[in-house]
Amino acid sequence: MPDDERPPICARCGVTMVPAALSADEAHGGDWVCLECEELDEDE
């Protein structure tokens, strides 16, 4: 798979990001979200 077709990597935790449409949080900003960071933020 060419680099330009790969999803971005989260700068905060290093996990591969997913399309924002898969986020449980409706207030996402952008095309990609990190589900790992999203999950951790809910626990805090």
C-alpha positions as CSV (number, residue, x, y, z in Angstrom):
1,M,0.0,0.0,0.0
2,P,1.5,3.4,-1.0
3,D,2.3,5.8,1.9
4,D,-0.3,8.3,0.7
5,E,-3.1,5.8,1.1
6,R,-2.2,4.8,4.7
7,P,-4.1,6.3,7.6
8,P,-2.2,8.8,9.7
9,I,-0.5,7.8,13.0
10,C,-1.5,9.7,16.1
11,A,1.2,12.0,17.2
12,R,0.1,11.7,20.8
13,C,0.1,7.9,21.3
14,G,1.4,6.4,18.1
15,V,-1.7,4.4,17.2
16,T,-3.1,4.3,13.7
17,M,-6.0,6.7,13.4
18,V,-9.4,5.8,11.9
19,P,-11.9,7.7,9.8
20,A,-13.8,10.2,12.0
21,A,-17.1,8.6,11.0
22,L,-16.1,5.6,13.3
23,S,-15.8,7.9,16.3
24,A,-18.4,7.6,19.1
25,D,-17.8,11.3,19.8
26,E,-19.9,13.4,17.5
27,A,-17.8,16.5,18.1
28,H,-14.7,15.4,16.2
29,G,-12.7,17.9,14.3
30,G,-11.1,16.6,11.1
31,D,-11.2,13.5,8.9
32,W,-9.3,11.2,11.3
33,V,-9.5,10.4,15.0
34,C,-7.5,8.3,17.4
35,L,-9.8,5.8,19.1
36,E,-7.2,5.1,21.7
37,C,-6.9,8.8,22.8
38,E,-10.7,9.1,22.6
39,E,-11.1,6.2,24.9
40,L,-8.5,7.4,27.4
41,D,-10.0,10.9,27.5
42,E,-13.4,9.5,28.5
43,D,-11.8,7.7,31.5
44,E,-10.2,10.9,32.9
